């Protein structure tokens, strides 16, 4: 198995587990404040990630001054993604915000070409653009996409570029569990601060706590898988597989929220899958030469 294949598998795993965790949050947010769910989830996550980091001896790492700056920048990127995206979703429809958010593979691919000098062939660009066309078919954003909310989504996409490029620049010198635990701790502080400002804490039942714990376990796996995905292979090959999250979203929406996808949405999902599979097959063909 080559590095690009490993990166693709880690990306698919990250998208599946993160979407599962988000589904738990979406369900529980109907019963309690959203940021309370996120706060409790990241308590569990941070504990789990710190335990993994201790087991791996990650805290014995002594990053250089340059690595410390990169780690700080990456952590700020994690906070920016959540902060800007949550603000955007309060200003625009969820479908529109999600559609614009799927610009991230294109943005990360282009950022990798600029900052990491990774080659981008015309066929890969066409495959990525085709996948994005599938996103537009699913979300079908209207004219309301243009406005302040779209600006905040684009800021979140910019933060994703910062996080992923910095992760790649760090390489394997800094343990993945350390990066993941720092990111989770930062999100814990962020959600706690927002919850404190809002001042609306609701009672938590044992069932709700168990569901949040399960969601934290899925997100823990997703965090680690995302870090590892950015460390293997070329970002231009791996990034398009972020679109897989939309396919999981359609399935979870139907299973847990009774959302029946329209034919045009299924067509969009097929286009997304086809573009990702083409990129994967193209990569195997190139390596086989």
C-alpha positions in Angstrom: 0.0 0.0 0.0 1.6 3.3 -1.1 1.4 6.6 0.9 -1.4 8.1 -1.2 -3.6 5.1 -0.6 -2.9 5.3 3.1 -3.8 9.0 3.1 -7.0 8.4 1.2 -8.1 5.6 3.7 -7.3 7.9 6.6 -9.3 10.7 5.0 -12.4 8.5 4.4 -12.2 7.2 8.0 -11.9 10.8 9.3 -14.9 11.9 7.3 -17.1 8.9 8.4 -16.3 9.2 12.1 -16.5 13.0 12.3 -19.9 12.9 10.5 -21.1 10.3 13.0 -20.1 12.5 15.9 -21.8 15.5 14.3 -25.0 13.4 13.8 -25.0 12.7 17.6 -24.5 16.5 18.3 -27.3 17.4 15.8 -29.7 15.0 17.5 -28.9 16.1 21.0 -28.9 19.8 20.1 -32.7 19.5 19.7 -32.8 18.8 23.5 -30.1 20.9 24.9 -27.9 23.9 24.0 -25.5 23.2 21.1 -22.4 24.5 22.7 -23.1 22.5 25.9 -23.1 19.3 23.8 -19.8 20.4 22.1 -18.3 21.3 25.5 -19.1 18.0 27.2 -18.0 16.1 24.1 -14.6 17.8 24.1 -14.2 17.1 27.8 -14.3 13.3 27.0 -12.2 13.9 23.8 -9.5 15.8 25.5 -9.2 13.2 28.3 -9.0 10.4 25.7 -6.5 12.2 23.6 -4.3 13.2 26.5 -4.3 9.5 27.6 -3.2 8.5 24.2 -0.5 11.1 24.1 0.8 9.9 27.5 0.8 6.3 26.3 2.7 7.3 23.2 5.1 9.5 25.2 4.0 12.4 23.1 4.4 15.0 25.8 8.1 14.1 26.0 8.5 15.7 22.6 10.5 18.9 22.7 9.5 20.9 19.6 11.9 23.4 18.3 11.0 27.1 18.3 9.9 26.8 14.7 7.7 23.7 15.4 6.2 25.5 18.4 5.2 28.4 16.2 3.7 26.0 13.7 1.8 24.0 16.4 0.4 27.3 17.8 -0.7 28.3 14.3 -2.3 24.9 13.7 -4.2 25.1 17.0 -5.5 28.6 16.1 -6.6 27.2 12.8 -8.7 24.6 14.5 -10.3 27.3 16.7 -10.9 29.5 13.6 -12.7 26.7 11.7 -15.2 26.1 14.5 -15.7 29.8 15.3 -16.1 31.2 11.8 -18.2 28.3 10.6 -20.6 28.4 13.6 -21.0 32.2 13.1 -21.8 31.6 9.4 -24.5 29.1 10.1 -26.3 31.6 12.3 -26.5 33.9 9.3 -27.4 31.6 6.4 -29.2 28.3 5.6 -27.3 25.1 6.6 -27.4 23.7 3.1 -25.9 26.9 1.6 -23.2 27.1 4.2 -22.3 23.4 3.8 -22.1 23.8 0.0 -19.7 26.8 0.2 -17.7 24.9 2.9 -17.0 22.2 0.4 -14.7 24.6 -1.4 -12.1 23.3 1.1 -10.6 20.5 -1.1 -10.0 23.0 -4.0 -8.6 25.6 -1.6 -6.3 23.1 0.2 -5.1 21.7 -3.1 -4.3 25.1 -4.5 -2.6 26.1 -1.2 -0.5 22.9 -1.3 0.6 23.9 -4.8 1.6 27.4 -3.6 3.2 26.7 -0.2 4.3 23.0 -0.6 5.1 23.1 -4.4 3.1 20.0 -4.9 2.2 19.3 -8.6 -1.4 19.6 -9.8 -2.2 18.1 -13.1 -5.2 19.2 -15.2 -6.9 15.9 -14.8 -6.8 16.1 -11.0 -8.2 19.7 -11.1 -11.0 18.5 -13.4 -11.8 15.7 -11.0 -11.9 18.0 -8.0 -14.1 20.6 -9.9 -16.4 17.8 -10.9 -16.8 16.7 -7.3 -17.6 20.3 -6.4 -20.3 20.3 -9.1 -21.8 17.3 -7.3 -21.8 19.4 -4.1 -23.7 22.2 -5.8 -26.3 19.7 -7.0 -26.9 18.5 -3.5 -27.0 21.8 -1.7 -28.3 24.0 -4.6 -27.3 27.3 -3.0 -29.4 30.2 -4.1 -28.7 33.9 -4.3 -28.7 34.2 -0.4 -25.3 32.6 -0.5 -23.8 36.0 -1.3 -23.6 38.0 1.9 -21.8 38.2 5.3 -22.4 34.6 6.1 -20.5 33.5 3.0 -17.5 35.6 4.1 -17.4 33.7 7.4 -17.5 30.4 5.6 -14.6 31.4 3.4 -12.7 32.5 6.5 -13.3 29.0 7.9 -12.1 27.4 4.7 -9.0 29.6 4.9 -8.4 28.3 8.5 -8.6 24.7 7.1 -5.9 25.6 4.6 -3.7 26.9 7.5 -4.3 23.8 9.6 -3.7 21.3 6.8 -0.6 23.0 5.3 0.9 23.5 8.8 0.3 19.8 9.6 2.1 18.8 6.5 5.0 21.2 7.2 5.4 19.7 10.7 5.7 16.2 9.2 6.2 13.3 11.6 8.5 15.2 14.0 5.5 16.1 16.3 3.3 13.1 17.4 -0.2 13.1 15.9 -1.7 12.4 19.4 -0.1 15.6 20.7 -1.5 17.7 17.9 -4.9 16.2 18.3 -5.0 16.7 22.0 -3.9 20.3 21.7 -6.6 20.9 19.1 -9.3 19.3 21.2 -8.2 21.3 24.3 -8.5 24.5 22.3 -12.0 23.6 21.1 -12.9 22.7 24.7 -11.8 26.2 25.9 -13.6 27.8 22.9 -16.9 26.1 23.4 -16.7 26.6 27.2 -16.2 30.3 26.7 -19.2 30.6 24.3 -21.3 28.6 26.7 -20.3 30.8 29.6 -21.2 33.9 27.6 -24.6 32.4 26.6 -25.3 31.3 30.2 -27.8 28.6 29.3 -26.7 25.2 30.9 -29.4 22.5 30.8 -29.6 19.3 32.9 -28.0 16.3 31.4 -29.6 12.8 31.6 -27.5 9.6 31.7 -28.7 8.6 28.2 -27.6 12.0 26.8 -24.3 11.7 28.6 -23.8 8.2 27.1 -24.5 9.5 23.6 -22.1 12.4 24.0 -19.4 10.0 25.1 -20.0 7.8 22.0 -19.8 10.9 19.8 -16.6 11.9 21.5 -15.1 8.4 20.7 -16.0 8.8 17.1 -14.5 12.3 16.9 -11.4 11.1 18.7 -10.8 8.6 15.9 -11.6 11.3 13.3 -9.1 13.8 14.8 -6.3 11.3 14.7 -7.2 10.1 11.2 -7.3 13.6 9.8 -3.8 14.3 11.2 -2.5 11.1 9.7 -4.2 11.7 6.3 -2.3 15.0 5.9 1.0 13.2 6.6 0.7 10.6 3.8 0.9 11.2 0.1 0.0 14.2 -1.9 -2.7 16.6 -0.6 -3.9 17.1 -4.2 -4.8 13.3 -4.3 -6.2 13.0 -0.7 -8.2 16.3 -0.4 -11.0 15.3 -2.9 -12.0 12.5 -0.5 -13.4 15.1 1.9 -16.5 15.0 -0.4 -17.2 11.6 1.0 -18.7 13.3 4.1 -21.7 14.4 2.0 -22.5 10.8 1.1 -22.4 9.9 4.7 -24.5 12.9 5.4 -27.2 11.7 3.0 -27.3 8.3 4.6 -27.4 9.5 8.2 -30.0 12.1 7.3 -32.3 9.4 6.0 -31.6 6.9 8.8 -31.8 9.2 11.8 -33.8 12.3 10.8 -36.1 10.9 8.1 -34.7 13.1 5.4 -35.5 11.5 2.1 -33.0 12.6 -0.6 -34.3 13.9 -3.9 -33.1 12.3 -7.1 -30.9 15.3 -7.9 -29.2 14.9 -4.5 -28.5 11.3 -5.3 -27.1 12.3 -8.6 -24.8 14.8 -6.9 -23.6 12.1 -4.5 -22.8 9.7 -7.4 -20.8 12.5 -9.1 -18.9 13.1 -5.9 -18.1 9.4 -5.5 -17.1 9.1 -9.2 -14.7 12.0 -9.0 -13.1 10.5 -5.9 -12.8 7.1 -7.5 -11.3 8.6 -10.7 -8.7 10.4 -8.6 -7.8 7.2 -6.8 -7.6 5.1 -10.0 -5.6 7.8 -11.7 -3.1 7.7 -8.9 -2.8 3.9 -9.0 -2.3 4.1 -12.8 0.5 6.6 -12.5 2.3 4.6 -9.8 2.0 1.4 -11.9 4.1 2.9 -14.7 
